[in-house]
């Protein structure tokens, strides 16, 4: 065989195989059968410094946007009781700063900053997750030699109160203040959490943390037994299990009875640890890692009846931990800038719904750890774990939240489709004659993005409808992607981005529209999705 003929055969083979690699995927959605409510469990975010950033013009504008776009509802932050300063805002307390010294040296409570922050949420129909930490200055003492087991410089997190009565009095004054400012009916819609990430508490002093929980939960419940308390807000299965053992079987340090109240279990989970960056081989976070971890957590939770009956919250998550790390030192964090973050979010939401539908552990709250830090610091797509970047431009991850916000109130049954957990997924919802669904084409390890896959959505049990009017909004590396738009515009600095330009970078544009007939209660909507993309399909039934 001569060389030219062999080359031609190889070229034809490659062309044929390349064509075969594109898939046609069919989903059948039963528009007449409701699977369950769309709980919108993902509508939550947080950041270390919300007591500062919520009260800035950028922070308030961001909350306005979240309210308008129905993207976020619950917010969590640290440092409720202590002062805490950040290098980003020198000289400004970014914590709640609730304990001050009076003119004669007495302690004076000042909850005004915390109240104002919570008021910003409540007036928009939003809710806080209230952390009861950390110790104000002068309220705690170190453990002594056990400090060697702790993270350096964080004595306010792992310590013992100097005076337990003083610590309890602060919490009671805080609750009295909240009831006075917001009322019990409002507080029953909030969550009250004991602490943040106590996993490295010295084991020889872990009883101190359990006592902290018992005092906290007793104080909160003494005001109203319907107020929801929980914890531990940790990140290791071993610590979670120790905590649940105490809650279920331990002697309560306040009441002396067996067990402690528990309305929700809180846990933190990231795709990869920030400490793994720059280590070989390079790792890309995967949704199936979250699935595996959730199955292990399910085993732990189900072993304790009180925890199994409680809500389950992942009240910190992200593709990678360590929000300060950026693309300056870690270029691989570009995925926190681009379309991969919203794709990860949507696939994660889909898989968590599937776990709840077919398993015993339902996710009641999924809270993304990011806010407006890049915008406040004037950094453009810096690779931090934020929702808003410089110039008040929405990052693609925020666009993902806003697309999820367009889903309707009831989830529909997917009667047929690809296996859950793979490349393709579909989240179909309905409210009356309006349907909204998000389909995605996302395999984290893809390295060839030239292919488009054909996606067919068949809607059944459409009743008396004669026609389905539809429109699609695609998010991909090229479409509805603020990062790409900013790059295409020449990467302007944040100070040169007008409000109109920021809106243009962040806007969602419909990519296609049309209508299909309904025959025998069925209609078919054909779509095309490139690898690493997703589409919001909105449809209205017409008679």
HULINVEN-V560654 format. One record per residue. N is the residue number from 1. PHI is phi in degrees with one decimal (* if undefined). BURIAL is + if it has 24 or more other C-alpha atoms within 12 Angstrom, else -. Layout:
<<N | PHI | BURIAL> <N | PHI | BURIAL>>
This chain:
<<1 | * | -> <2 | -74.3 | -> <3 | -63.6 | -> <4 | -63.6 | -> <5 | -67.1 | -> <6 | -63.9 | -> <7 | -62.0 | -> <8 | -62.2 | -> <9 | -62.9 | -> <10 | -63.3 | -> <11 | -62.4 | -> <12 | -64.7 | -> <13 | -63.6 | -> <14 | -62.6 | -> <15 | -62.9 | -> <16 | -64.1 | -> <17 | -63.3 | -> <18 | -60.6 | -> <19 | -67.3 | -> <20 | -72.1 | -> <21 | -72.0 | -> <22 | -68.2 | -> <23 | -107.8 | -> <24 | -112.0 | +> <25 | -115.7 | +> <26 | -117.3 | +> <27 | -115.7 | +> <28 | -110.7 | +> <29 | -109.1 | +> <30 | -84.6 | +> <31 | -72.4 | +> <32 | -101.9 | +> <33 | -123.4 | +> <34 | -86.7 | -> <35 | -80.5 | +> <36 | 167.3 | -> <37 | -72.3 | -> <38 | -83.1 | +> <39 | -73.5 | +> <40 | 55.0 | +> <41 | -64.1 | +> <42 | -86.5 | +> <43 | -78.0 | +> <44 | -152.8 | +> <45 | -150.6 | +> <46 | -161.0 | +> <47 | -164.0 | +> <48 | -59.6 | +> <49 | -118.1 | +> <50 | -68.4 | +> <51 | -63.7 | +> <52 | -96.4 | +> <53 | -71.0 | +> <54 | -64.6 | +> <55 | -100.7 | +> <56 | -103.2 | -> <57 | -56.6 | -> <58 | -65.0 | +> <59 | -63.5 | +> <60 | -67.2 | +> <61 | -64.4 | +> <62 | -64.7 | +> <63 | -62.6 | +> <64 | -59.3 | +> <65 | -64.9 | +> <66 | -61.6 | +> <67 | -65.9 | +> <68 | -66.2 | -> <69 | -91.3 | +> <70 | 55.1 | +> <71 | -95.6 | +> <72 | -141.5 | +> <73 | -135.1 | +> <74 | -107.0 | +> <75 | -134.7 | +> <76 | -131.6 | +> <77 | -150.1 | +> <78 | -99.9 | +> <79 | 63.3 | +> <80 | -61.6 | +> <81 | -99.9 | +> <82 | -102.6 | +> <83 | -84.4 | +> <84 | 61.3 | +> <85 | -121.2 | -> <86 | -121.1 | -> <87 | -61.3 | -> <88 | -72.3 | -> <89 | -130.5 | -> <90 | -58.9 | -> <91 | 80.9 | -> <92 | -115.9 | -> <93 | -74.6 | +> <94 | -96.9 | +> <95 | -94.4 | +> <96 | -69.9 | +> <97 | 54.5 | +> <98 | -92.4 | +> <99 | -112.4 | +> <100 | -127.2 | +> <101 | -104.5 | -> <102 | -76.8 | -> <103 | -62.7 | -> <104 | -107.6 | -> <105 | 93.2 | -> <106 | -74.4 | -> <107 | -80.4 | -> <108 | -125.5 | -> <109 | -86.8 | +> <110 | -135.2 | +> <111 | -98.6 | +> <112 | -63.6 | +> <113 | -68.5 | +> <114 | -64.6 | +> <115 | -59.3 | +> <116 | -63.4 | +> <117 | -62.7 | +> <118 | -64.4 | +> <119 | -65.1 | +> <120 | -61.1 | +> <121 | -70.0 | +> <122 | -61.9 | +> <123 | -69.2 | -> <124 | -107.6 | +> <125 | 77.3 | -> <126 | -100.3 | +> <127 | -134.6 | +> <128 | -92.4 | +> <129 | -102.0 | +> <130 | -93.3 | +> <131 | -85.6 | +> <132 | -95.9 | +> <133 | -164.6 | +> <134 | -104.8 | +> <135 | -68.6 | +> <136 | -66.5 | +> <137 | -55.6 | +> <138 | 85.9 | +> <139 | -92.1 | +> <140 | -136.5 | +> <141 | -128.5 | -> <142 | -69.9 | +> <143 | -85.2 | +> <144 | 83.3 | -> <145 | -55.7 | -> <146 | -66.3 | -> <147 | -59.7 | +> <148 | -62.4 | -> <149 | -88.2 | -> <150 | -100.3 | +> <151 | -72.2 | -> <152 | -62.3 | -> <153 | 77.2 | -> <154 | -122.5 | +> <155 | -66.6 | +> <156 | -71.9 | +> <157 | -92.7 | +> <158 | -119.2 | +> <159 | -158.0 | +> <160 | -120.3 | +> <161 | -58.9 | +> <162 | -65.6 | -> <163 | -141.7 | -> <164 | -63.2 | -> <165 | -65.6 | -> <166 | -64.4 | -> <167 | -64.2 | +> <168 | -68.0 | +> <169 | -62.1 | -> <170 | -59.3 | +> <171 | -66.3 | +> <172 | -66.6 | +> <173 | -62.7 | +> <174 | -62.8 | +> <175 | -66.2 | +> <176 | -58.5 | -> <177 | -61.7 | -> <178 | -64.0 | +> <179 | -63.9 | -> <180 | -66.8 | -> <181 | -80.2 | -> <182 | -122.0 | +> <183 | 85.4 | -> <184 | -60.2 | -> <185 | -59.7 | -> <186 | -67.8 | +> <187 | -64.3 | +> <188 | -67.5 | +> <189 | -96.5 | -> <190 | -95.0 | +> <191 | -120.0 | +> <192 | -117.0 | +> <193 | -119.6 | +> <194 | -71.1 | +> <195 | -168.1 | +> <196 | -136.7 | +> <197 | 45.5 | +> <198 | -86.6 | +> <199 | -60.5 | +> <200 | -97.4 | +> <201 | -58.9 | +> <202 | -57.1 | +> <203 | -59.4 | -> <204 | -70.7 | -> <205 | -123.6 | +> <206 | -65.9 | +> <207 | -63.1 | +> <208 | -65.3 | +> <209 | -64.6 | +> <210 | -61.5 | +> <211 | -67.5 | +> <212 | -56.2 | +> <213 | -65.5 | +> <214 | -65.1 | +> <215 | -64.9 | +> <216 | -56.2 | +> <217 | -66.7 | +> <218 | -66.2 | +> <219 | -61.1 | +> <220 | -62.1 | +> <221 | -68.4 | +> <222 | -67.5 | -> <223 | -82.5 | +> <224 | -165.4 | -> <225 | -64.4 | -> <226 | -89.1 | -> <227 | -68.9 | +> <228 | -94.4 | +> <229 | -118.9 | +> <230 | -174.6 | +> <231 | 167.4 | +> <232 | -95.5 | +> <233 | 65.0 | +> <234 | -102.6 | +> <235 | -138.4 | +> <236 | -124.5 | +> <237 | -58.6 | +> <238 | -63.3 | -> <239 | -68.4 | +> <240 | -57.0 | +> <241 | -66.2 | +> <242 | -60.7 | +> <243 | -63.7 | +> <244 | -67.1 | +> <245 | -60.4 | +> <246 | -67.1 | +> <247 | -60.3 | +> <248 | -87.0 | +> <249 | -119.7 | -> <250 | -77.3 | +> <251 | -77.7 | -> <252 | -69.7 | +> <253 | -69.7 | +> <254 | -100.3 | +> <255 | -93.3 | -> <256 | 82.4 | -> <257 | -81.6 | -> <258 | -81.3 | -> <259 | 92.4 | +> <260 | -135.4 | +> <261 | -67.0 | +> <262 | -153.6 | +> <263 | -100.9 | +> <264 | -151.2 | +> <265 | -102.3 | +> <266 | -117.2 | +> <267 | -151.6 | +> <268 | -119.8 | +> <269 | -149.4 | +> <270 | -121.5 | +> <271 | -59.5 | +> <272 | -143.0 | +> <273 | -78.0 | +> <274 | -61.0 | +> <275 | -73.0 | -> <276 | -85.0 | -> <277 | -62.3 | +> <278 | 68.2 | -> <279 | -105.1 | -> <280 | -97.5 | -> <281 | -77.7 | -> <282 | -64.8 | -> <283 | -113.2 | -> <284 | -107.8 | +> <285 | -60.0 | +> <286 | -129.2 | +> <287 | -64.9 | +> <288 | -66.4 | +> <289 | -62.9 | -> <290 | -61.6 | +> <291 | -60.6 | +> <292 | -63.6 | -> <293 | -62.9 | +> <294 | -64.6 | +> <295 | -67.6 | +> <296 | -66.2 | -> <297 | -62.5 | +> <298 | -59.2 | +> <299 | -61.0 | -> <300 | -67.2 | +> <301 | -61.8 | +> <302 | -66.6 | +> <303 | -76.1 | -> <304 | -126.2 | +> <305 | -53.2 | -> <306 | -64.7 | +> <307 | -70.9 | +> <308 | -62.3 | +> <309 | -85.9 | -> <310 | -86.6 | +> <311 | -69.3 | +> <312 | -119.4 | +> <313 | -119.4 | +> <314 | -94.2 | +> <315 | -98.9 | +> <316 | -152.3 | +> <317 | -150.7 | +> <318 | -176.5 | +> <319 | -67.1 | +> <320 | -145.0 | +> <321 | -77.7 | +> <322 | 71.4 | +> <323 | -67.9 | +> <324 | -76.5 | +> <325 | -69.1 | +> <326 | -137.0 | +> <327 | -71.8 | +> <328 | -58.4 | -> <329 | -102.4 | -> <330 | -130.9 | +> <331 | -57.6 | -> <332 | -63.7 | +> <333 | -73.0 | +> <334 | -56.8 | +> <335 | -65.4 | +> <336 | -82.5 | +> <337 | -101.6 | +> <338 | -105.5 | +> <339 | -69.3 | +> <340 | -67.6 | +> <341 | -64.3 | +> <342 | -65.5 | +> <343 | -64.1 | +> <344 | -60.1 | +> <345 | -56.6 | +> <346 | -66.8 | +> <347 | -64.4 | +> <348 | -64.2 | +> <349 | -59.6 | +> <350 | -59.8 | +> <351 | -70.4 | +> <352 | -70.0 | +> <353 | -61.3 | +> <354 | -62.6 | +> <355 | -60.7 | +> <356 | -70.0 | +> <357 | -71.9 | -> <358 | -115.7 | -> <359 | -129.7 | -> <360 | -98.2 | +> <361 | -105.4 | +> <362 | -100.9 | +> <363 | -84.7 | +> <364 | -91.7 | +> <365 | -154.5 | +> <366 | -129.5 | +> <367 | -114.2 | +> <368 | -81.1 | +> <369 | -92.8 | +> <370 | -177.6 | +> <371 | -150.8 | +> <372 | -119.6 | +> <373 | -57.7 | +> <374 | -62.0 | +> <375 | -64.4 | +> <376 | -63.9 | +> <377 | -93.2 | +> <378 | 67.9 | +> <379 | -105.8 | +> <380 | -99.4 | +> <381 | 43.2 | +> <382 | -85.4 | +> <383 | 82.4 | +> <384 | -74.7 | +> <385 | -89.7 | +> <386 | -117.7 | +> <387 | -97.9 | +> <388 | -124.0 | +> <389 | -108.3 | +> <390 | -54.0 | +> <391 | 72.7 | +> <392 | 57.9 | +> <393 | -91.5 | +> <394 | -70.4 | +> <395 | -74.5 | +> <396 | -55.1 | +> <397 | -61.0 | +> <398 | -68.2 | +> <399 | -58.7 | +> <400 | -61.7 | +> <401 | -61.0 | +> <402 | -72.0 | +> <403 | -68.7 | +> <404 | -61.2 | +> <405 | -64.3 | +> <406 | -85.2 | +> <407 | -67.5 | +> <408 | -90.0 | +> <409 | -79.8 | +> <410 | -117.7 | +> <411 | -84.2 | +> <412 | -100.2 | +> <413 | -79.3 | +> <414 | -90.0 | +> <415 | -71.6 | +> <416 | -143.3 | -> <417 | 168.6 | +> <418 | -63.5 | +> <419 | -62.4 | -> <420 | -62.3 | +> <421 | 92.4 | +> <422 | -95.5 | -> <423 | -63.2 | +> <424 | -107.4 | +> <425 | -155.2 | +> <426 | -145.4 | +> <427 | -114.4 | +> <428 | -95.3 | +> <429 | -138.5 | +> <430 | -151.9 | +> <431 | -146.3 | +> <432 | 64.8 | -> <433 | -88.5 | +> <434 | -107.6 | +> <435 | -117.3 | +> <436 | -144.3 | +> <437 | -149.2 | +> <438 | -118.2 | +> <439 | -110.3 | +> <440 | -132.5 | +> <441 | -130.6 | +> <442 | -147.4 | +> <443 | -117.0 | +> <444 | -57.5 | +> <445 | -91.4 | -> <446 | -55.8 | -> <447 | -131.1 | -> <448 | -122.8 | -> <449 | -108.6 | -> <450 | -83.8 | -> <451 | -94.4 | -> <452 | -114.7 | +> <453 | -106.6 | +> <454 | -84.6 | +> <455 | -121.2 | +> <456 | -117.0 | +> <457 | -110.1 | +> <458 | -102.2 | +> <459 | -99.4 | +> <460 | -119.6 | +> <461 | 54.7 | +> <462 | -90.7 | +> <463 | 66.9 | +> <464 | -90.6 | -> <465 | -62.6 | +> <466 | -103.1 | -> <467 | -153.3 | +> <468 | -115.6 | +> <469 | -92.1 | +> <470 | -136.1 | +> <471 | -147.5 | +> <472 | -125.2 | +> <473 | -130.4 | +> <474 | -97.6 | +> <475 | -115.8 | +> <476 | -150.8 | +> <477 | -65.3 | +> <478 | -111.3 | +> <479 | -110.8 | +> <480 | 50.9 | +> <481 | -122.1 | +> <482 | -64.3 | +> <483 | -65.6 | +> <484 | -66.3 | +> <485 | -60.5 | +> <486 | -65.0 | +> <487 | -64.1 | -> <488 | -64.1 | -> <489 | -83.7 | -> <490 | 93.1 | -> <491 | 55.5 | -> <492 | -63.8 | +> <493 | -70.1 | +> <494 | -60.6 | +> <495 | -68.7 | -> <496 | -97.8 | -> <497 | -94.2 | +> <498 | -74.6 | -> <499 | -63.6 | -> <500 | -66.8 | -> <501 | -66.6 | +> <502 | -61.2 | +> <503 | -65.3 | -> <504 | -67.8 | +> <505 | -62.2 | +> <506 | -94.5 | +> <507 | -70.5 | +> <508 | -103.3 | +> <509 | -112.6 | -> <510 | -65.3 | -> <511 | -99.6 | +> <512 | -163.5 | -> <513 | -154.6 | -> <514 | 175.0 | -> <515 | -146.4 | -> <516 | -131.0 | +> <517 | -76.1 | +> <518 | -103.9 | +> <519 | -130.5 | -> <520 | 55.2 | -> <521 | 76.0 | +> <522 | -127.3 | +> <523 | -147.3 | +> <524 | -121.8 | +> <525 | -115.0 | +> <526 | -86.5 | +> <527 | -132.9 | +> <528 | -135.5 | +> <529 | -126.7 | +> <530 | -68.7 | +> <531 | -57.7 | +> <532 | 61.1 | +> <533 | -152.8 | +> <534 | -146.5 | +> <535 | -137.2 | +> <536 | -92.9 | +> <537 | -105.5 | +> <538 | -112.9 | +> <539 | -138.4 | +> <540 | -127.3 | +> <541 | -87.1 | +> <542 | -121.1 | -> <543 | -90.3 | ->>
